[in-house]
Amino acid sequence: MFSTYTGADMGHMDGFMNDMEALDLKERAQGLQRQGLLEQALPLMLQSVAARERSHTLCLSLSELGDLYLEMLKLDDAERAGRRMLQEAHRYDTANQKRIAEEILRDVAEARKQGLVY
């Protein structure tokens, strides 16, 4: 049987494969995060973001990265992730992604107000 994919479809397949890789990386990172292994989770979460750079789902990885940075009390990095989400929110579910980004930014502001630091 012959493949029905054309050259134009292959770019779409590459995006799908990157999203699947990003999902796997994110799930592994969140497993480490649940175990309290935050420093080990961070490189995997960063790879998840990198895998989704060209995807409409980039904000999903950015929000998870922002949450990890918040848990690590890396407030400047969490703020950068939230601000990047605001810039990229047009890619997918704009209103919801903006809402999530604003929540991250509010959490950063609250942590700073309470004097929490890394």
MODELLER restraints for C-alpha pairs under 7 A, 6 or more apart:
rsr = mdl.restraints
at = mdl.atoms
rsr.add(forms.Gaussian(group=physical.xy_distance, feature=features.Distance(at['CA:15:A'], at['CA:55:A']), mean=6.54, stdev=0.5))
rsr.add(forms.Gaussian(group=physical.xy_distance, feature=features.Distance(at['CA:18:A'], at['CA:51:A']), mean=5.33, stdev=0.5))
rsr.add(forms.Gaussian(group=physical.xy_distance, feature=features.Distance(at['CA:18:A'], at['CA:52:A']), mean=6.36, stdev=0.5))
rsr.add(forms.Gaussian(group=physical.xy_distance, feature=features.Distance(at['CA:19:A'], at['CA:51:A']), mean=6.81, stdev=0.5))
rsr.add(forms.Gaussian(group=physical.xy_distance, feature=features.Distance(at['CA:19:A'], at['CA:52:A']), mean=6.12, stdev=0.5))
rsr.add(forms.Gaussian(group=physical.xy_distance, feature=features.Distance(at['CA:21:A'], at['CA:51:A']), mean=6.95, stdev=0.5))
rsr.add(forms.Gaussian(group=physical.xy_distance, feature=features.Distance(at['CA:22:A'], at['CA:48:A']), mean=4.22, stdev=0.5))
rsr.add(forms.Gaussian(group=physical.xy_distance, feature=features.Distance(at['CA:22:A'], at['CA:51:A']), mean=5.48, stdev=0.5))
rsr.add(forms.Gaussian(group=physical.xy_distance, feature=features.Distance(at['CA:22:A'], at['CA:52:A']), mean=6.44, stdev=0.5))
rsr.add(forms.Gaussian(group=physical.xy_distance, feature=features.Distance(at['CA:25:A'], at['CA:44:A']), mean=5.49, stdev=0.5))
rsr.add(forms.Gaussian(group=physical.xy_distance, feature=features.Distance(at['CA:25:A'], at['CA:45:A']), mean=6.47, stdev=0.5))
rsr.add(forms.Gaussian(group=physical.xy_distance, feature=features.Distance(at['CA:25:A'], at['CA:47:A']), mean=6.97, stdev=0.5))
rsr.add(forms.Gaussian(group=physical.xy_distance, feature=features.Distance(at['CA:25:A'], at['CA:48:A']), mean=5.47, stdev=0.5))
rsr.add(forms.Gaussian(group=physical.xy_distance, feature=features.Distance(at['CA:26:A'], at['CA:44:A']), mean=6.69, stdev=0.5))
rsr.add(forms.Gaussian(group=physical.xy_distance, feature=features.Distance(at['CA:26:A'], at['CA:45:A']), mean=5.58, stdev=0.5))
rsr.add(forms.Gaussian(group=physical.xy_distance, feature=features.Distance(at['CA:26:A'], at['CA:48:A']), mean=5.80, stdev=0.5))
rsr.add(forms.Gaussian(group=physical.xy_distance, feature=features.Distance(at['CA:29:A'], at['CA:41:A']), mean=4.33, stdev=0.5))
rsr.add(forms.Gaussian(group=physical.xy_distance, feature=features.Distance(at['CA:29:A'], at['CA:42:A']), mean=6.92, stdev=0.5))
rsr.add(forms.Gaussian(group=physical.xy_distance, feature=features.Distance(at['CA:29:A'], at['CA:44:A']), mean=5.43, stdev=0.5))
rsr.add(forms.Gaussian(group=physical.xy_distance, feature=features.Distance(at['CA:29:A'], at['CA:45:A']), mean=5.75, stdev=0.5))
rsr.add(forms.Gaussian(group=physical.xy_distance, feature=features.Distance(at['CA:30:A'], at['CA:41:A']), mean=6.83, stdev=0.5))
rsr.add(forms.Gaussian(group=physical.xy_distance, feature=features.Distance(at['CA:32:A'], at['CA:38:A']), mean=6.61, stdev=0.5))
rsr.add(forms.Gaussian(group=physical.xy_distance, feature=features.Distance(at['CA:32:A'], at['CA:40:A']), mean=6.83, stdev=0.5))
rsr.add(forms.Gaussian(group=physical.xy_distance, feature=features.Distance(at['CA:32:A'], at['CA:41:A']), mean=5.40, stdev=0.5))
rsr.add(forms.Gaussian(group=physical.xy_distance, feature=features.Distance(at['CA:33:A'], at['CA:41:A']), mean=5.83, stdev=0.5))
rsr.add(forms.Gaussian(group=physical.xy_distance, feature=features.Distance(at['CA:38:A'], at['CA:72:A']), mean=6.79, stdev=0.5))
rsr.add(forms.Gaussian(group=physical.xy_distance, feature=features.Distance(at['CA:45:A'], at['CA:65:A']), mean=6.01, stdev=0.5))
rsr.add(forms.Gaussian(group=physical.xy_distance, feature=features.Distance(at['CA:48:A'], at['CA:61:A']), mean=6.26, stdev=0.5))
rsr.add(forms.Gaussian(group=physical.xy_distance, feature=features.Distance(at['CA:49:A'], at['CA:58:A']), mean=6.50, stdev=0.5))
rsr.add(forms.Gaussian(group=physical.xy_distance, feature=features.Distance(at['CA:49:A'], at['CA:61:A']), mean=5.17, stdev=0.5))
rsr.add(forms.Gaussian(group=physical.xy_distance, feature=features.Distance(at['CA:49:A'], at['CA:62:A']), mean=6.28, stdev=0.5))
rsr.add(forms.Gaussian(group=physical.xy_distance, feature=features.Distance(at['CA:52:A'], at['CA:58:A']), mean=4.98, stdev=0.5))
rsr.add(forms.Gaussian(group=physical.xy_distance, feature=features.Distance(at['CA:56:A'], at['CA:91:A']), mean=4.80, stdev=0.5))
rsr.add(forms.Gaussian(group=physical.xy_distance, feature=features.Distance(at['CA:56:A'], at['CA:92:A']), mean=5.51, stdev=0.5))
rsr.add(forms.Gaussian(group=physical.xy_distance, feature=features.Distance(at['CA:57:A'], at['CA:92:A']), mean=6.38, stdev=0.5))
rsr.add(forms.Gaussian(group=physical.xy_distance, feature=features.Distance(at['CA:59:A'], at['CA:85:A']), mean=5.49, stdev=0.5))
rsr.add(forms.Gaussian(group=physical.xy_distance, feature=features.Distance(at['CA:59:A'], at['CA:88:A']), mean=6.64, stdev=0.5))
rsr.add(forms.Gaussian(group=physical.xy_distance, feature=features.Distance(at['CA:59:A'], at['CA:89:A']), mean=6.51, stdev=0.5))
rsr.add(forms.Gaussian(group=physical.xy_distance, feature=features.Distance(at['CA:59:A'], at['CA:97:A']), mean=6.66, stdev=0.5))
rsr.add(forms.Gaussian(group=physical.xy_distance, feature=features.Distance(at['CA:62:A'], at['CA:81:A']), mean=5.76, stdev=0.5))
rsr.add(forms.Gaussian(group=physical.xy_distance, feature=features.Distance(at['CA:62:A'], at['CA:85:A']), mean=6.33, stdev=0.5))
rsr.add(forms.Gaussian(group=physical.xy_distance, feature=features.Distance(at['CA:63:A'], at['CA:101:A']), mean=6.91, stdev=0.5))
rsr.add(forms.Gaussian(group=physical.xy_distance, feature=features.Distance(at['CA:65:A'], at['CA:81:A']), mean=6.90, stdev=0.5))
rsr.add(forms.Gaussian(group=physical.xy_distance, feature=features.Distance(at['CA:66:A'], at['CA:78:A']), mean=4.51, stdev=0.5))
rsr.add(forms.Gaussian(group=physical.xy_distance, feature=features.Distance(at['CA:66:A'], at['CA:81:A']), mean=5.28, stdev=0.5))
rsr.add(forms.Gaussian(group=physical.xy_distance, feature=features.Distance(at['CA:66:A'], at['CA:82:A']), mean=6.37, stdev=0.5))
rsr.add(forms.Gaussian(group=physical.xy_distance, feature=features.Distance(at['CA:66:A'], at['CA:104:A']), mean=6.71, stdev=0.5))
rsr.add(forms.Gaussian(group=physical.xy_distance, feature=features.Distance(at['CA:69:A'], at['CA:75:A']), mean=6.63, stdev=0.5))
rsr.add(forms.Gaussian(group=physical.xy_distance, feature=features.Distance(at['CA:69:A'], at['CA:77:A']), mean=6.29, stdev=0.5))
rsr.add(forms.Gaussian(group=physical.xy_distance, feature=features.Distance(at['CA:69:A'], at['CA:78:A']), mean=5.03, stdev=0.5))
rsr.add(forms.Gaussian(group=physical.xy_distance, feature=features.Distance(at['CA:70:A'], at['CA:78:A']), mean=5.78, stdev=0.5))
rsr.add(forms.Gaussian(group=physical.xy_distance, feature=features.Distance(at['CA:72:A'], at['CA:118:A']), mean=6.68, stdev=0.5))
rsr.add(forms.Gaussian(group=physical.xy_distance, feature=features.Distance(at['CA:73:A'], at['CA:116:A']), mean=6.88, stdev=0.5))
rsr.add(forms.Gaussian(group=physical.xy_distance, feature=features.Distance(at['CA:73:A'], at['CA:117:A']), mean=5.55, stdev=0.5))
rsr.add(forms.Gaussian(group=physical.xy_distance, feature=features.Distance(at['CA:73:A'], at['CA:118:A']), mean=4.76, stdev=0.5))
rsr.add(forms.Gaussian(group=physical.xy_distance, feature=features.Distance(at['CA:74:A'], at['CA:118:A']), mean=5.66, stdev=0.5))
rsr.add(forms.Gaussian(group=physical.xy_distance, feature=features.Distance(at['CA:75:A'], at['CA:108:A']), mean=5.79, stdev=0.5))
rsr.add(forms.Gaussian(group=physical.xy_distance, feature=features.Distance(at['CA:78:A'], at['CA:108:A']), mean=6.94, stdev=0.5))
rsr.add(forms.Gaussian(group=physical.xy_distance, feature=features.Distance(at['CA:79:A'], at['CA:105:A']), mean=5.80, stdev=0.5))
rsr.add(forms.Gaussian(group=physical.xy_distance, feature=features.Distance(at['CA:79:A'], at['CA:108:A']), mean=6.44, stdev=0.5))
rsr.add(forms.Gaussian(group=physical.xy_distance, feature=features.Distance(at['CA:82:A'], at['CA:101:A']), mean=4.66, stdev=0.5))
rsr.add(forms.Gaussian(group=physical.xy_distance, feature=features.Distance(at['CA:82:A'], at['CA:102:A']), mean=6.95, stdev=0.5))
rsr.add(forms.Gaussian(group=physical.xy_distance, feature=features.Distance(at['CA:82:A'], at['CA:104:A']), mean=5.83, stdev=0.5))
rsr.add(forms.Gaussian(group=physical.xy_distance, feature=features.Distance(at['CA:82:A'], at['CA:105:A']), mean=5.91, stdev=0.5))
rsr.add(forms.Gaussian(group=physical.xy_distance, feature=features.Distance(at['CA:83:A'], at['CA:101:A']), mean=6.93, stdev=0.5))
rsr.add(forms.Gaussian(group=physical.xy_distance, feature=features.Distance(at['CA:85:A'], at['CA:97:A']), mean=6.97, stdev=0.5))
rsr.add(forms.Gaussian(group=physical.xy_distance, feature=features.Distance(at['CA:85:A'], at['CA:101:A']), mean=5.76, stdev=0.5))
rsr.add(forms.Gaussian(group=physical.xy_distance, feature=features.Distance(at['CA:86:A'], at['CA:98:A']), mean=5.56, stdev=0.5))
rsr.add(forms.Gaussian(group=physical.xy_distance, feature=features.Distance(at['CA:86:A'], at['CA:101:A']), mean=6.13, stdev=0.5))
rsr.add(forms.Gaussian(group=physical.xy_distance, feature=features.Distance(at['CA:89:A'], at['CA:97:A']), mean=5.42, stdev=0.5))
rsr.add(forms.Gaussian(group=physical.xy_distance, feature=features.Distance(at['CA:89:A'], at['CA:98:A']), mean=6.02, stdev=0.5))
